[in-house]
Amino acid sequence: MLEARDLYKTYKSGAKPLHVLKGINLSLERGKTTAIVGPSGAGKSTLMHLLGGLDRPTKGKVFLDGEDLYSLKDSKRAEIRNRRIGFVFQFYHLLPEFTVLENVAFPAFVGGIKRRIAINSARALVNAVGLSNRAGHRPGELSGGEMQRAAIARALINDPEVILCDEPTGNLDSRTGQSVIDLLLDLNKKKNKTIVIVTHEEKIASVAHRKCHIQDGQLV
């Protein structure tokens, strides 16, 4: 479903270039959960951003169902990103001035869905992730686990085929983090979502269908 082919990413860092990814080849199966594991600075988050169309590779290609994401115009790639890919980040990235319900509905607003329909869909998702009593609260009034559940609900609002999670438990205690992972695995099992979890925690990675190790910008 999602494939990285000979992927390189280099950043200009002063006089010396910083080579973050060095020829990544990776194919992700539809309906499977994949964990990408490695130490800080190994290139995990950079790979996630390239797989999701958030950043452009220096060299190489990313295919979603056979379509080269980086051969598309920026506007078309943004449309695909909004409609077919959901993102869950370590720091949640919820809009502080919006309620939980509005945050969850926001990608649907961007996608042109009518407000009433978007809000109804968002409410169903907020209930599904166990936040029905927090729907009218703003992010500053939530715990870390509640914010991450809201972020997962937001990632699901446009019914994406793939969900990319970048250290989704990094700011959570072990018990809360496990509940977030359980929620993601449940989505994979019941809704056949293709899920990629970037993590440095081997315990979390062990529950995925497949585990890939990245070190110094290469899969090992």
Backbone hydrogen bonds in HBPLUS format (Angstrom, degrees):
<---DONOR---> <-ACCEPTOR-->    atom                        ^
c    i                          cat <-CA-CA->   ^        H-A-AA   ^      H-
h    n   atom  resd res      DA  || num        DHA   H-A  angle D-A-AA Bond
n    s   type  num  typ     dist DA aas  dist angle  dist       angle   num
A0065-ASP N   A0001-MET O   2.71 MM  64  4.88 167.5  1.73 150.7 154.7     1
A0002-LEU N   A0028-LEU O   3.38 MM  26  5.15 163.9  2.41 136.5 141.2     2
A0028-LEU N   A0002-LEU O   2.76 MM  26  5.15 159.9  1.79 160.7 166.9     3
A0003-GLU N   A0063-PHE O   2.88 MM  60  5.05 157.3  1.93 146.7 152.5     4
A0063-PHE N   A0003-GLU O   2.79 MM  60  5.05 159.3  1.83 147.1 154.1     5
A0004-ALA N   A0026-LEU O   2.72 MM  22  5.02 162.8  1.75 153.4 159.4     6
A0026-LEU N   A0004-ALA O   2.94 MM  22  5.02 159.7  1.98 136.2 140.5     7
A0005-ARG N   A0061-LYS O   2.85 MM  56  5.25 165.8  1.87 160.8 160.6     8
A0061-LYS N   A0005-ARG O   3.09 MM  56  5.25 160.7  2.13 143.9 149.3     9
A0007-LEU N   A0024-ILE O   2.93 MM  17  4.71 170.7  1.94 128.9 130.8    10
A0023-GLY N   A0007-LEU O   2.87 MM  16  4.71 132.1  2.10 127.8 135.0    11
A0024-ILE N   A0007-LEU O   2.93 MM  17  4.71 159.3  1.97 126.4 128.1    12
A0008-TYR N   A0059-LYS O   2.82 MM  51  4.98 164.1  1.85 148.5 145.2    13
A0058-THR N   A0008-TYR O   2.90 MM  50  5.53 138.5  2.08 138.4 146.3    14
A0059-LYS N   A0008-TYR O   3.34 MM  51  4.98 158.7  2.39 127.6 125.2    15
A0009-LYS N   A0021-LEU O   3.17 MM  12  4.86 157.7  2.22 118.9 119.2    16
A0020-VAL N   A0009-LYS O   2.85 MM  11  5.57 142.9  1.99 156.8 168.9    17
A0021-LEU N   A0009-LYS O   3.20 MM  12  4.86 164.1  2.23 130.1 134.8    18
A0011-TYR N   A0018-LEU O   2.83 MM   7  5.01 161.1  1.86 144.7 146.9    19
A0018-LEU N   A0011-TYR O   2.66 MM   7  5.01 176.6  1.66 163.5 164.8    20
A0022-LYS N   A0217-GLY O   2.82 MM 195  5.22 168.1  1.83 140.8 136.6    21
A0195-ILE N   A0032-LYS O   3.08 MM 163  6.45 153.2  2.16 141.4 149.8    22
A0209-HIS N   A0033-THR O   2.92 MM 176  5.26 126.7  2.21 126.8 141.7    23
A0210-ARG N   A0033-THR O   3.21 MM 177  6.59 145.3  2.33 154.7 161.7    24
A0034-THR N   A0195-ILE O   2.82 MM 161  6.28 161.0  1.86 160.7 166.3    25
A0197-ILE N   A0034-THR O   2.83 MM 163  6.27 160.4  1.86 158.5 165.2    26
A0035-ALA N   A0210-ARG O   2.85 MM 175  6.25 165.8  1.87 159.3 163.1    27
A0212-CYS N   A0035-ALA O   2.79 MM 177  6.14 166.6  1.81 165.6 170.0    28
A0036-ILE N   A0197-ILE O   2.88 MM 161  6.14 160.3  1.91 142.6 147.1    29
A0199-THR N   A0036-ILE O   3.03 MM 163  6.28 164.4  2.06 156.4 158.1    30
A0037-VAL N   A0212-CYS O   2.75 MM 175  6.04 166.8  1.77 167.7 171.7    31
A0214-ILE N   A0037-VAL O   2.79 MM 177  6.11 159.6  1.83 166.9 172.3    32
A0042-ALA N   A0039-PRO O   3.17 MM   3  5.65 145.8  2.29 140.0 137.2    33
A0217-GLY N   A0042-ALA O   2.95 MM 175  5.48 140.5  2.11 140.5 147.1    34
A0047-LEU N   A0043-GLY O   2.99 MM   4  6.13 158.6  2.03 149.6 155.1    35
A0048-MET N   A0044-LYS O   3.01 MM   4  6.32 156.3  2.07 147.7 154.6    36
A0049-HIS N   A0045-SER O   2.93 MM   4  6.21 159.1  1.97 152.6 157.2    37
A0050-LEU N   A0046-THR O   3.05 MM   4  6.31 152.5  2.13 147.7 155.0    38
A0051-LEU N   A0047-LEU O   2.90 MM   4  6.13 158.8  1.95 153.8 159.7    39
A0052-GLY N   A0048-MET O   3.03 MM   4  6.20 144.2  2.17 144.3 153.7    40
A0054-LEU N   A0049-HIS O   2.83 MM   5  4.98 150.1  1.92 163.2 160.1    41
A0053-GLY N   A0050-LEU O   3.27 MM   3  5.20 164.4  2.30 101.8 106.4    42
A0069-LEU N   A0062-VAL O   2.87 MM   7  5.82 156.0  1.92 164.6 172.7    43
A0064-LEU N   A0067-GLU O   2.96 MM   3  5.20 157.0  2.01 139.5 141.6    44
A0067-GLU N   A0064-LEU O   3.05 MM   3  5.20 166.4  2.07 111.3 115.1    45
A0071-SER N   A0068-ASP O   3.22 MM   3  5.56 166.3  2.24 112.1 115.7    46
A0072-LEU N   A0069-LEU O   3.33 MM   3  5.70 161.1  2.37 106.9 112.4    47
A0076-LYS N   A0073-LYS O   3.07 MM   3  5.32 119.1  2.46 103.7 118.2    48
A0077-ARG N   A0073-LYS O   2.95 MM   4  6.25 162.1  1.99 160.2 165.9    49
A0078-ALA N   A0074-ASP O   2.89 MM   4  6.06 153.1  1.96 146.5 154.0    50
A0079-GLU N   A0075-SER O   3.06 MM   4  6.26 145.9  2.18 137.1 146.0    51
A0080-ILE N   A0076-LYS O   3.04 MM   4  6.35 157.5  2.09 148.9 154.0    52
A0081-ARG N   A0077-ARG O   2.89 MM   4  6.08 158.8  1.94 148.0 154.4    53
A0082-ASN N   A0078-ALA O   2.98 MM   4  6.15 154.5  2.05 144.0 150.0    54
A0083-ARG N   A0079-GLU O   3.01 MM   4  6.16 152.6  2.09 145.7 153.2    55
A0084-ARG N   A0080-ILE O   2.75 MM   4  5.48 165.3  1.77 153.6 157.4    56
A0161-GLU N   A0084-ARG O   3.03 MM  77  5.43 136.0  2.23 119.2 125.9    57
A0162-VAL N   A0084-ARG O   3.35 MM  78  6.67 164.1  2.38 155.8 160.4    58
A0086-GLY N   A0162-VAL O   2.86 MM  76  6.28 163.0  1.89 155.2 161.0    59
A0164-LEU N   A0086-GLY O   2.78 MM  78  6.15 162.1  1.82 169.7 166.5    60
A0088-VAL N   A0164-LEU O   2.87 MM  76  6.21 153.0  1.94 158.0 157.9    61
A0166-ASP N   A0088-VAL O   2.78 MM  78  6.22 157.1  1.83 167.4 172.2    62
A0092-TYR N   A0089-PHE O   3.25 MM   3  5.12 163.3  2.28 107.0 106.9    63
A0093-HIS N   A0091-PHE O   2.59 MM   2  5.70 147.1  1.70 111.4 100.2    64
A0098-PHE N   A0095-LEU O   3.11 MM   3  5.61 161.0  2.14 117.9 123.9    65
A0103-ASN N   A0099-THR O   2.85 MM   4  6.09 158.3  1.90 154.0 160.4    66
A0100-VAL N   A0137-HIS O   2.81 MM  37  5.93 135.2  2.02 161.4 169.9    67
A0104-VAL N   A0100-VAL O   2.96 MM   4  6.19 162.5  1.99 155.7 159.8    68
A0101-LEU N   A0135-ALA O   3.05 MM  34  5.06 162.5  2.08 146.9 141.2    69
A0105-ALA N   A0101-LEU O   3.06 MM   4  6.23 152.9  2.13 143.2 150.7    70
A0106-PHE N   A0102-GLU O   2.99 MM   4  5.94 127.0  2.28 140.9 153.3    71
A0106-PHE N   A0103-ASN O   3.30 MM   3  5.20 140.2  2.47  94.3 105.1    72
A0108-ALA N   A0105-ALA O   2.91 MM   3  5.42 128.3  2.19 115.9 130.1    73
A0109-PHE N   A0105-ALA O   3.09 MM   4  6.46 149.5  2.19 149.2 158.4    74
A0109-PHE N   A0106-PHE O   3.00 MM   3  5.04 116.2  2.42  97.9 113.8    75
A0110-VAL N   A0106-PHE O   2.98 MM   4  6.34 161.6  2.01 157.6 162.2    76
A0111-GLY N   A0107-PRO O   2.94 MM   4  6.12 142.7  2.08 135.3 145.6    77
A0113-ILE N   A0108-ALA O   2.99 MM   5  5.40 159.9  2.03 160.3 154.2    78
A0112-GLY N   A0109-PHE O   3.00 MM   3  5.27 161.0  2.04 109.4 114.6    79
A0118-ALA N   A0114-LYS O   2.89 MM   4  6.10 165.7  1.91 162.4 167.3    80
A0119-ILE N   A0115-ARG O   2.86 MM   4  6.03 163.6  1.89 156.7 160.5    81
A0120-ASN N   A0116-ARG O   3.06 MM   4  6.22 157.8  2.11 144.0 150.1    82
A0121-SER N   A0117-ILE O   2.97 MM   4  6.20 159.2  2.02 150.3 156.0    83
A0122-ALA N   A0118-ALA O   2.85 MM   4  6.02 157.6  1.90 147.7 154.8    84
A0123-ARG N   A0119-ILE O   2.87 MM   4  6.04 154.0  1.94 146.2 153.0    85
A0124-ALA N   A0120-ASN O   3.18 MM   4  6.43 153.8  2.25 142.9 148.7    86
A0125-LEU N   A0121-SER O   3.12 MM   4  6.44 153.0  2.20 146.5 153.7    87
A0126-VAL N   A0122-ALA O   2.82 MM   4  6.06 160.9  1.86 155.8 161.4    88
A0127-ASN N   A0123-ARG O   3.02 MM   4  6.20 156.0  2.08 144.6 150.6    89
A0128-ALA N   A0124-ALA O   2.99 MM   4  6.17 149.7  2.08 137.1 146.0    90
A0129-VAL N   A0125-LEU O   3.00 MM   4  6.30 142.7  2.14 151.5 159.3    91
A0131-LEU N   A0126-VAL O   2.89 MM   5  5.25 161.1  1.93 163.7 159.1    92
A0130-GLY N   A0127-ASN O   3.08 MM   3  5.18 159.7  2.12 108.4 112.2    93
A0134-ARG N   A0131-LEU O   2.84 MM   3  5.13 162.3  1.87 116.5 121.7    94
A0137-HIS N   A0134-ARG O   2.97 MM   3  5.26 163.9  2.00 116.0 121.2    95
A0141-GLU N   A0138-ARG O   2.88 MM   3  5.64 164.1  1.90 128.8 134.2    96
A0142-LEU N   A0139-PRO O   3.01 MM   3  5.31 167.1  2.02 119.8 121.2    97
A0147-MET N   A0143-SER O   2.94 MM   4  6.22 157.0  1.99 152.6 159.0    98
A0148-GLN N   A0144-GLY O   2.98 MM   4  6.27 153.6  2.05 148.0 155.2    99
A0149-ARG N   A0145-GLY O   3.00 MM   4  6.24 150.8  2.09 143.4 151.3   100
A0150-ALA N   A0146-GLU O   2.95 MM   4  6.20 153.5  2.02 145.9 153.3   101
A0151-ALA N   A0147-MET O   2.91 MM   4  6.19 148.6  2.01 141.9 150.9   102
A0152-ILE N   A0148-GLN O   2.94 MM   4  6.22 146.3  2.05 143.2 151.8   103
A0153-ALA N   A0149-ARG O   2.95 MM   4  6.23 160.2  1.99 148.4 153.5   104
A0154-ARG N   A0150-ALA O   2.91 MM   4  6.18 155.5  1.97 146.9 153.8   105
A0155-ALA N   A0151-ALA O   2.97 MM   4  6.19 148.5  2.07 139.1 147.6   106
A0156-LEU N   A0152-ILE O   3.19 MM   4  6.45 127.9  2.47 139.4 152.2   107
A0156-LEU N   A0153-ALA O   3.07 MM   3  5.18 139.7  2.24  98.8 110.5   108
A0157-ILE N   A0154-ARG O   3.29 MM   3  5.33 156.4  2.35 104.3 110.8   109
A0159-ASP N   A0156-LEU O   2.82 MM   3  5.09 159.4  1.86 124.8 126.0   110
A0194-THR N   A0161-GLU O   3.11 MM  33  6.26 171.2  2.12 160.2 158.3   111
A0163-ILE N   A0194-THR O   2.79 MM  31  6.25 155.2  1.85 160.8 169.1   112
A0196-VAL N   A0163-ILE O   2.96 MM  33  6.35 162.4  1.99 162.6 166.0   113
A0165-CYS N   A0196-VAL O   2.76 MM  31  5.97 165.2  1.78 166.6 171.7   114
A0198-VAL N   A0165-CYS O   2.76 MM  33  6.07 173.0  1.77 175.9 177.4   115
A0167-GLU N   A0198-VAL O   2.83 MM  31  5.33 144.9  1.96 132.5 142.5   116
A0170-GLY N   A0167-GLU O   3.14 MM   3  5.16 168.3  2.16 111.3 114.6   117
A0172-LEU N   A0169-THR O   3.09 MM   3  5.23 168.5  2.10 116.9 118.9   118
A0177-GLY N   A0173-ASP O   2.80 MM   4  5.87 162.6  1.83 160.3 166.5   119
A0178-GLN N   A0174-SER O   2.97 MM   4  6.06 150.7  2.05 140.3 147.2   120
A0179-SER N   A0175-ARG O   3.16 MM   4  6.50 149.4  2.26 142.2 150.0   121
A0180-VAL N   A0176-THR O   3.11 MM   4  6.47 147.2  2.23 147.0 155.7   122
A0181-ILE N   A0177-GLY O   3.02 MM   4  6.36 159.1  2.07 150.3 155.7   123
A0182-ASP N   A0178-GLN O   2.84 MM   4  6.05 158.3  1.88 149.5 155.9   124
A0183-LEU N   A0179-SER O   3.06 MM   4  6.22 146.7  2.17 136.1 144.4   125
A0184-LEU N   A0180-VAL O   3.07 MM   4  6.43 154.6  2.14 147.6 153.9   126
A0185-LEU N   A0181-ILE O   2.91 MM   4  6.17 161.9  1.94 156.2 161.0   127
A0186-ASP N   A0182-ASP O   2.94 MM   4  6.07 148.4  2.05 141.7 150.5   128
A0187-LEU N   A0183-LEU O   3.09 MM   4  6.38 148.4  2.19 143.0 150.8   129
A0188-ASN N   A0184-LEU O   3.06 MM   4  6.40 150.4  2.15 144.7 152.7   130
A0189-LYS N   A0185-LEU O   2.94 MM   4  6.19 156.8  1.99 147.3 153.4   131
A0190-LYS N   A0186-ASP O   2.84 MM   4  5.92 172.9  1.84 155.2 157.4   132
A0191-LYS N   A0187-LEU O   2.93 MM   4  5.32 150.0  2.02 130.9 140.1   133
A0192-ASN N   A0188-ASN O   3.04 MM   4  4.70 122.7  2.38 117.0 122.6   134
A0205-ALA N   A0201-GLU O   3.15 MM   4  6.45 163.3  2.18 149.7 154.7   135
A0206-SER N   A0202-GLU O   2.94 MM   4  6.03 140.0  2.10 145.5 154.6   136
A0207-VAL N   A0204-ILE O   3.30 MM   3  5.96 162.8  2.33 116.1 120.4   137
A0208-ALA N   A0205-ALA O   3.16 MM   3  5.64 166.1  2.18 116.9 121.3   138
A0220-VAL N   A0213-HIS O   2.94 MM   7  5.65 157.6  1.99 142.5 149.3   139
A0215-GLN N   A0218-GLN O   2.81 MM   3  5.42 164.7  1.83 158.2 159.5   140
A0218-GLN N   A0215-GLN O   3.04 MM   3  5.42 157.8  2.09 113.9 120.8   141
